[in-house]
Amino acid sequence: MPSSQLIDLSKLTPPELLENLEYEQILEQLKSKLSELVPDVSKTLELESEPLTQLLNTFAYHSMLLKGRINDTVKGNLLATATNSDLDHIATRYGVSRLPEESDERFRHRIQQAFHSLNTAGTAESYRYHTFSADSRVKDVHVTSPSPCHVVLTILSHESANGIPSDALLNKLRATFGLKADAADTVSDVLALQKVRPIGDRVEIVPVTVKPYTINARVQLAPGPGKAQVKAQVLANLKDFFAQTSVMGTAIKRSALFATLYSSGVEDVVLAAPNENVIIASHEVPWCENGIAGLIFEGDV
């Protein structure tokens, strides 16, 4: 769920509170400190079989475990690194709760957008927040306003391989924004819906437009052992590429495909299709119709 307004938490510098977990470094610090206090034991500590050396090994191991526990505690209190129930507790500070089957990554992004819940869905950001908060099946949403008071929400879903949302999901979103006649049965329901959608906005909810493409590539493996591992790595890289580009507005560039297919152990790549960059509009999503079946490996795999 990309948003230019959100801070990329993955690019934040690790906090200085995190401790170094190098066992050998901790052990050397203990030996150095003991040698400083008792110079006569320096020779003794050079022998791994000495009980004193073994005792310092034990101290170093437990010190590393303690530092690791402290690191986990620090990470559990940061939005960028908290997971599971730790992330749930952080979300309570923002008045947000996890949706059924919502992943940590999706929940983390939604927490970042929580301040947009303080307003009705009048801005693009607040429309995005209320859409994501309606159902965890929403993978992405594109918000546009073709004319004053006319808002179009284009929905990308986790439900299908190509991202097209089901009718059930679209109907739920329409109910969320008060677009269905049966969405509000009481006065309180009407007032609740008005906190989500401004009275004057005409909201239209539509499925994403899928732009299919195919991949046709020959991957020449370099001579030598380990070809099966090289093939497995190339296939894994391509699957990651499909996952990373299956969001709205992401162009499929040949240069990126070449970079994905080249790996250690690959001698050459001939990319026949796509024969040019696949341009994707902001309301479209790319979808590779033949997936990894479009690769042909040469070189006695």
C-alpha positions, -999 to 999 in steps of 0.1 A, spaced: 0 0 0 24 27 -12 19 63 0 43 91 -6 33 106 27 46 76 48 80 72 62 98 41 49 104 24 82 128 -2 66 153 26 58 155 40 94 190 36 110 189 9 137 185 25 171 217 29 192 200 10 221 206 -23 202 235 -42 217 263 -60 198 259 -98 200 294 -109 189 302 -137 213 340 -136 207 340 -98 214 322 -103 246 345 -130 257 376 -109 249 362 -80 269 357 -103 299 392 -117 296 407 -83 292 389 -69 323 399 -99 344 435 -97 333 435 -60 341 422 -68 377 444 -99 381 474 -97 359 487 -132 370 458 -150 352 467 -138 317 486 -170 309 460 -192 324 432 -176 302 452 -187 271 443 -223 278 409 -234 268 409 -263 292 413 -242 323 382 -240 345 386 -202 347 385 -199 309 354 -222 307 338 -200 334 344 -169 313 330 -187 283 298 -194 303 296 -157 314 301 -146 278 273 -169 266 248 -157 292 258 -121 286 250 -126 249 216 -141 258 208 -112 280 219 -86 254 197 -105 229 167 -103 252 173 -66 256 175 -62 218 142 -81 214 126 -58 240 138 -27 222 125 -40 189 92 -50 204 86 -13 214 93 2 180 67 4 152 93 -5 126 103 -38 142 75 -49 165 56 -81 155 26 -101 166 11 -91 200 38 -64 205 26 -47 174 -10 -50 186 -1 -31 218 17 -4 199 -15 0 178 -35 8 208 -16 41 212 -31 51 178 -66 38 185 -62 10 158 -69 -27 161 -58 -56 139 -83 -69 113 -89 -106 110 -61 -124 92 -42 -91 88 -4 -95 84 21 -75 105 33 -56 74 -1 -45 64 -11 -36 99 21 -16 104 14 5 73 -22 11 85 -10 22 119 12 48 101 -19 61 85 -40 62 117 -40 100 121 -61 101 89 -89 84 107 -94 116 127 -111 131 96 -138 119 73 -126 105 40 -122 139 24 -86 136 15 -69 109 -6 -50 97 25 -81 94 47 -100 76 19 -70 52 18 -70 46 55 -108 40 57 -106 16 28 -77 -4 43 -94 -5 76 -126 -19 62 -112 -53 52 -78 -71 53 -85 -84 18 -77 -50 4 -41 -51 -9 -40 -16 -24 -64 13 -33 -60 41 -58 -79 73 -50 -88 98 -77 -113 126 -82 -123 130 -119 -145 160 -110 -155 179 -79 -171 157 -52 -167 127 -75 -143 102 -59 -133 69 -75 -117 42 -54 -99 15 -74 -94 -17 -54 -67 -43 -56 -73 -75 -36 -53 -103 -20 -81 -127 -31 -70 -136 -66 -37 -141 -84 -43 -111 -106 -56 -89 -78 -93 -85 -90 -115 -81 -59 -146 -103 -54 -181 -89 -54 -183 -97 -17 -154 -74 -10 -167 -46 -32 -201 -48 -16 -185 -47 19 -166 -15 9 -197 1 -6 -215 -6 27 -186 9 46 -189 41 27 -227 41 29 -233 34 -8 -257 5 -3 -294 11 7 -292 -15 34 -260 -2 49 -278 21 74 -309 9 93 -309 34 121 -301 71 127 -269 61 145 -259 40 115 -263 70 93 -243 92 116 -216 66 118 -213 64 80 -211 102 78 -179 100 99 -164 80 71 -177 96 39 -185 134 36 -221 140 28 -213 158 -5 -190 132 -19 -202 108 -46 -180 77 -42 -176 51 -68 -158 18 -60 -144 -2 -89 -121 -32 -94 -86 -27 -105 -78 -29 -142 -55 -59 -149 -28 -53 -176 -15 -88 -186 19 -95 -200 39 -126 -207 76 -134 -201 97 -154 -225 133 -158 -216 162 -182 -221 186 -185 -192 220 -200 -201 236 -216 -171 274 -214 -167 294 -246 -170 302 -263 -137 285 -279 -107 255 -266 -87 233 -259 -117 202 -271 -99 208 -246 -71 214 -218 -96 181 -226 -113 162 -226 -80 177 -192 -71 167 -177 -105 131 -190 -101 130 -177 -65 142 -143 -77 115 -142 -104 88 -151 -79 100 -122 -57 99 -99 -87 63 -108 -94 53 -102 -58 71 -68 -56 55 -56 -89 20 -68 -82 9 -34 -70 -9 -6 -89 11 17 -110 43 -4 -111 58 -6 -146 75 -38 -158 109 -28 -170 132 -50 -191 162 -38 -172 147 -50 -139 139 -84 -155 174 -88 -167 187 -79 -132 163 -105 -117 172 -133 -140 210 -128 -138 224 -146 -108 257 -161 -98 261 -191 -121 241 -175 -150 261 -170 -182 236 -153 -204 200 -142 -206 180 -137 -238 147 -119 -230 123 -122 -260 92 -110 -241 83 -85 -230 101 -69 -259 96 -34 -244 88 -19 -210 52 -25 -199 38 8 -189 12 6 -161 -13 34 -153 -19 43 -117 -53 24 -117 -38 -7 -133 -19 -37 -120 6 -58 -140 0 -95 -141 23 -121 -157 0 -146 -174 25 -175 -178 46 -168 -146 78 -189 -142 66 -212 -170 80 -185 -194 116 -194 -185 137 -219 -204 170 -231 -189 198 -242 -211 230 -259 -200 222 -294 -188 203 -285 -156 
